Amino acid sequence: MSSNQYPIADPPTDAISAIRFSPQPDSVKFVSSSWDKHVYLYELTDGKFCTKLKKFEHRAPVLDVCFGQDDNTIFTACLDQSVRRIDTATGQQTILSTHEKGVKSVVYCKEYDLVISAAWDSTMHLHPGTPTTWETATIVLPAKPFSLALSPSKLVVAMAARAVNIYELKTLAHECQSLEDPSQAVLKTEAWQRRESSLKFMTRTVDCMPNDEGYATSSIEGRVAVEWFDPSTESQARKYAFKCHRQPIEEVDVVYPVNAIAFHPIHGTFATGGGDGVVAIWDAVAKRRIRIYPKLAASVASLSFSSNGKFLAIAVCPELEEGMDDLPAEPVSIMIRELGENEVKRKAAK
């Protein structure tokens, strides 16, 4: 194993649903949500050691997690239909809202202090990150949501039936703050853009470019699509999709789902992780792969870059959708990769 990549000592005990580094400058804390009904808080030390600081129990598997305004607050999306705020210092959990079905995704926008959750009841809930005059607002989605992602100004919602909605965060925040009834209300907010995914098969995940120009989505059929927000004909002509995470086995091209996408916060390149246990780095602008890392022991479930761009966290676990009822011994792990200065940087054009 590479000397700059190592497994942490105390990972979750069941499949990992999400892993997220803190967005705070120079913070090296990260959280992981798991099907073992817990959320785990970790911190790196000198880049070579990882300490589990705390874990927070839920009533059901936790499907997503993110940090709030600072490292003392995290938000969770739970299969028990709840969206929770957790004070990491005290361990206190507050239920922000309850959907009618399991909550698949949760994200937090610091600029507008907005927590956004999406559930399998085809709704999004919007909550204030800190208590204020309004409580929860609901947006009815046209299809079942699979993944949420934020850019500095946009919210991207990837859904079933190849539907993608893009919302302006400023508009969402204004409408929430203007609610006449501070209790739960249904917003009639229209999406800024409604698109059909260029991927023909079910979307697995989405992530946004840090420069606020666009996003990338992945599918269960080993493909990634890169698109730009600008609706102009010229800009839309730049969008493209490509094949990845395919392994030749006995002269057959086996296709794996692309479970994870994460954009580098500084260089704007992005990482993908697949059911083949492989992590690859891509240059979205040059349309080429920068590097591919050695195959891991099991499927890559989630990826996250640290805010300073120096570390990549990789959640590794078997593909539960393959019907693996009896998990092999110690199947779940979290790998931390310390990145070289130019390891994920765009290569100069020749």
C-alpha positions in Angstrom: 0.0 0.0 0.0 1.2 3.5 -0.8 3.0 5.2 2.1 0.8 8.3 1.6 -2.5 6.3 1.9 -3.6 4.5 5.0 -6.8 3.1 6.6 -8.1 4.7 9.7 -8.2 2.6 12.9 -11.8 2.9 13.9 -14.2 2.9 10.9 -18.0 2.4 11.0 -19.2 -1.1 11.5 -21.6 -1.3 8.6 -21.8 0.2 5.1 -20.9 3.9 4.8 -23.4 6.1 3.1 -21.4 9.4 3.1 -18.1 10.9 4.1 -17.6 14.7 4.3 -14.6 16.8 5.3 -15.3 20.1 7.1 -15.5 23.1 4.8 -13.9 25.3 7.4 -10.5 26.7 6.3 -7.6 24.4 7.3 -9.9 22.1 9.3 -9.1 18.4 9.0 -12.2 17.1 10.8 -14.5 14.9 8.8 -17.8 13.0 9.4 -19.1 9.7 8.2 -22.7 8.4 8.2 -23.4 4.7 8.2 -26.1 2.0 8.0 -25.0 1.0 11.5 -27.3 3.9 12.8 -24.4 6.1 13.8 -22.6 9.2 12.6 -18.9 9.4 13.4 -16.7 12.5 13.9 -13.0 12.1 13.1 -9.9 14.4 13.0 -6.5 14.0 11.3 -3.3 14.8 13.1 -0.2 15.7 11.1 -1.9 14.0 8.2 -0.6 10.6 9.4 -3.0 9.8 12.2 -6.8 9.8 12.5 -8.7 9.9 15.8 -12.4 9.2 16.3 -13.6 12.0 18.4 -17.3 11.0 18.9 -20.1 9.0 17.5 -23.8 9.9 17.5 -26.5 7.3 17.6 -29.7 7.4 15.5 -32.9 5.3 15.5 -32.2 4.0 12.0 -29.5 4.0 9.3 -28.1 7.4 8.5 -28.0 8.1 4.7 -26.2 11.5 4.6 -24.4 14.0 6.8 -22.8 17.4 6.4 -21.2 20.2 8.6 -23.0 23.4 9.5 -21.7 26.9 10.2 -18.7 25.5 11.9 -17.2 22.2 13.2 -19.5 22.2 16.2 -22.6 21.6 14.1 -23.6 18.7 11.8 -26.8 17.9 10.0 -28.0 14.3 9.3 -30.5 12.6 7.0 -32.0 9.5 8.5 -34.0 6.5 7.2 -36.4 7.2 10.1 -37.6 10.2 8.1 -35.9 12.8 10.3 -33.5 15.6 9.6 -31.4 16.4 12.6 -29.1 19.1 13.9 -26.3 17.8 16.2 -24.2 19.9 18.6 -20.9 18.0 18.4 -19.7 19.5 21.7 -22.7 18.4 23.8 -24.1 15.6 21.7 -27.6 17.2 21.8 -29.8 16.3 18.8 -32.6 18.4 17.5 -35.1 17.2 14.9 -35.6 20.0 12.4 -38.3 18.3 10.4 -39.8 14.9 9.5 -40.4 13.8 6.0 -43.0 11.1 5.1 -40.3 8.7 3.9 -36.6 8.1 4.5 -34.3 11.2 4.0 -31.7 10.5 1.3 -29.6 13.7 1.2 -28.8 16.8 3.3 -26.6 19.8 2.4 -25.9 23.1 4.1 -25.4 26.6 2.5 -23.3 28.8 4.8 -23.9 32.0 3.0 -27.7 31.9 3.5 -27.6 29.7 6.6 -29.9 27.2 4.8 -30.2 23.5 5.5 -31.8 21.5 2.6 -32.9 17.9 2.8 -34.4 15.7 0.1 -36.4 12.5 0.8 -37.9 9.5 -0.9 -41.3 11.1 -0.6 -40.3 13.4 -3.5 -40.0 16.5 -1.3 -37.3 18.9 -0.3 -37.4 20.6 3.2 -35.6 23.9 3.8 -34.7 24.8 7.3 -32.8 27.6 8.9 -29.4 26.5 10.1 -29.9 28.5 13.3 -33.3 29.2 15.0 -35.1 32.2 13.4 -38.6 33.4 12.6 -39.4 30.5 10.1 -39.1 26.8 10.8 -39.5 24.5 7.7 -40.6 25.1 4.1 -41.3 22.3 1.6 -40.8 22.1 -2.1 -42.6 19.3 -4.0 -40.2 17.7 -6.5 -41.2 16.1 -9.8 -39.5 12.8 -9.1 -37.7 10.8 -6.4 -34.4 12.6 -5.4 -31.2 10.7 -5.5 -28.6 13.4 -4.7 -28.1 17.0 -3.8 -25.1 19.3 -4.4 -24.3 23.0 -3.8 -22.3 25.5 -5.8 -21.7 29.0 -4.4 -25.0 30.2 -5.9 -26.9 27.1 -7.1 -28.6 23.9 -5.7 -28.6 20.9 -8.0 -31.2 18.1 -7.5 -30.6 14.9 -9.4 -33.7 12.7 -9.5 -35.3 9.7 -11.0 -36.6 9.7 -14.6 -33.3 11.5 -15.6 -34.7 14.7 -14.1 -32.3 17.5 -12.9 -33.6 20.7 -11.2 -31.3 23.6 -10.6 -32.4 26.3 -8.1 -30.9 29.7 -7.2 -30.0 29.7 -3.5 -30.6 33.4 -3.2 -34.2 32.9 -4.4 -34.8 30.0 -2.0 -33.4 31.9 1.0 -35.5 35.0 0.2 -38.8 33.0 -0.2 -38.1 31.1 3.1 -37.4 34.3 5.0 -40.5 36.0 3.5 -43.0 33.3 4.7 -46.0 34.8 6.3 -46.7 31.7 8.3 -43.5 30.7 10.3 -44.7 27.1 10.6 -44.2 24.5 7.8 -45.3 25.9 4.4 -45.2 24.7 0.8 -43.2 26.9 -1.5 -44.3 27.3 -5.1 -40.7 28.1 -6.1 -39.9 27.2 -9.7 -36.6 25.7 -10.6 -34.2 28.2 -12.2 -33.6 25.4 -14.8 -35.1 22.0 -15.5 -33.0 19.6 -17.4 -33.0 16.0 -18.6 -29.8 14.2 -17.7 -27.6 13.2 -20.7 -27.0 9.9 -18.8 -29.4 7.2 -20.0 -29.4 5.2 -16.8 -30.2 6.0 -13.2 -28.2 8.8 -11.6 -26.1 7.9 -8.6 -24.6 11.1 -7.4 -23.9 14.8 -8.3 -21.3 17.3 -7.3 -20.8 21.0 -8.3 -17.7 22.8 -9.6 -16.2 25.1 -6.9 -16.0 27.9 -9.5 -19.8 28.0 -9.7 -19.8 27.2 -13.4 -21.4 23.7 -13.5 -21.7 20.2 -12.2 -21.0 16.5 -12.8 -23.4 13.6 -12.4 -22.7 9.9 -12.5 -24.8 6.8 -13.3 -25.1 3.2 -12.3 -23.9 2.3 -15.8 -20.3 3.5 -15.5 -20.6 7.0 -17.0 -20.1 10.6 -15.9 -21.7 13.7 -17.5 -20.2 17.2 -17.1 -22.5 20.2 -17.7 -22.4 24.0 -17.3 -25.0 26.2 -15.7 -24.9 28.9 -18.4 -27.9 28.2 -20.6 -26.5 29.8 -23.7 -26.2 27.6 -26.8 -22.4 28.0 -26.9 -22.0 26.9 -23.3 -24.5 24.0 -23.6 -22.5 22.7 -26.6 -19.6 22.1 -24.2 -21.4 19.5 -22.1 -20.3 15.9 -22.6 -20.4 12.4 -21.1 -17.8 9.7 -20.9 -17.3 6.0 -20.0 -15.4 5.1 -16.8 -15.1 2.4 -14.1 -15.1 -0.6 -16.5 -13.0 -3.6 -16.0 -12.2 -6.3 -18.6 -12.9 -9.7 -17.1 -12.5 -12.8 -19.3 -12.7 -10.6 -22.4 -16.0 -9.1 -21.2 -16.2 -5.4 -20.4 -17.8 -5.4 -16.9 -19.5 -2.1 -16.1 -19.6 -0.7 -12.5 -21.7 2.0 -11.0 -20.0 5.4 -10.3 -21.0 5.9 -6.7 -19.0 9.0 -5.8 -17.9 12.3 -7.3 -15.9 15.0 -5.5 -14.5 18.2 -6.9 -11.1 19.4 -5.6 -11.8 22.8 -3.8 -8.7 24.5 -5.3 -7.7 22.9 -8.6 -11.3 22.2 -9.8 -10.4 18.7 -11.0 -12.6 15.9 -9.7 -12.4 12.4 -8.3 -14.7 9.5 -9.1 -15.1 6.3 -7.1 -16.7 3.2 -8.5 -18.1 -0.2 -7.7 -14.8 -1.6 -9.1 -12.9 -0.3 -6.1 -11.1 2.3 -8.2 -10.6 6.0 -7.6 -9.7 8.2 -10.6 -8.9 11.9 -11.0 -10.3 13.8 -14.0 -9.8 17.2 -15.7 -13.3 18.4 -16.6 -12.1 21.2 -18.9 -9.4 19.2 -20.8 -11.7 16.1 -20.9 -9.0 13.7 -19.7 -8.0 11.5 -16.9 -5.1 12.7 -14.8 -4.4 9.6 -12.9 -5.9 6.4 -11.6 -5.1 4.8 -8.1 -4.5 1.2 -7.3 -7.7 -0.9 -6.9 -9.1 -1.1 -3.4 -10.5 -4.1 -1.6 -14.1 -3.2 -2.2 -16.5 -0.7 -3.8 -15.9 3.0 -3.3 -19.0 4.4 -1.6 -18.1 8.1 -1.0 -15.3 10.6 -1.5 -14.4 13.9 0.1 -11.5 16.4 -0.3 -10.3 18.4 2.7 -10.9 22.2 2.5 -7.2 22.8 2.0 -7.0 20.3 -0.8 -4.3 18.2 0.8 -6.3 15.1 1.7 -8.8 12.8 0.1 -11.1 10.6 2.3 -12.3 7.4 0.6 -15.1 5.3 2.0 -14.8 1.6 1.0 -17.4 -1.1 1.4 -19.1 -3.9 -0.5 -21.9 -3.1 -2.9 -25.0 -3.8 -0.8 -27.3 -3.5 -3.9 -25.7 -6.8 -5.1 -27.6 -8.7 -2.4 -24.6 -9.4 -0.2 -26.5 -10.4 2.9 -23.4 -11.9 4.6 -20.7 -9.3 4.7 -17.1 -10.6 4.7 -15.0 -10.0 7.8 -14.0 -6.3 8.3 -15.4 -5.2 4.9 -15.8 -1.5 5.7 -12.9 0.9 5.8 -12.0 4.6 5.4 -8.8 5.4 3.6 -7.0 8.7 3.9 -4.8 9.8 1.1 -2.3 12.6 1.5 -2.1 14.3 -1.8 1.2 15.4 -3.4 1.5 19.1 -4.5 0.7 18.3 -8.2 -1.2 15.0 -7.7 -4.6 16.3 -8.6 -3.6 19.5 -10.5 -4.5 20.1 -14.1 -1.7 19.3 -16.4 -0.4 22.2 -18.6 -1.6 22.1 -22.2 1.0 20.9 -24.6 
